[in-house]
Amino acid sequence: MALSFDNLRIGKKYSLRNFGETFDFQVIAMPEEGSYKVKDLNTLEVFLLEDLVQYGKGKDFDLQELGNLD
């Protein structure tokens, strides 16, 4: 079962699957309520989490904490 964005915590690592793409990232800041600054674990690029879902959530949408992938 997918996590809610409200369950994300600073310093934790997550995996997001949406529209056939998978992103592994770490939450590094929460500049304002409901907005998360994240660092991609593969490219080390820093961006806002909302950029990954700006086009909506696909049928394959899944958000899991890394290390807790069941």
FENPEGI-V833530 format. One record per pair of residues at least 24 apart in sequence whose ideal C-beta (glycine too) atoms are under 7 Angstrom apart, sorted by sequence separation. I is the first residue (numbers start at 1). J is the second residue. D is the distance in Angstrom with one decimal. If there is no record, write none. Layout:
<<I:J:D> <I:J:D>>
//
This chain:
<<8:36:5.8> <13:41:6.6> <23:52:5.9> <18:52:6.5> <18:53:6.4> <16:52:6.1> <18:57:6.2> <19:58:4.1> <18:58:5.2> <20:60:6.5> <18:60:6.9> <24:66:6.5> <17:60:5.7> <18:61:5.0> <17:61:6.8> <17:62:4.5> <16:63:5.1> <14:63:6.2> <15:64:5.2> <14:64:6.7> <14:65:5.5> <15:66:5.5> <14:66:6.1> <12:65:6.1> <13:66:4.1> <15:69:6.8> <2:61:6.4> <2:62:4.9> <3:63:4.6> <2:63:4.8> <3:64:6.4> <3:65:6.7>>
//
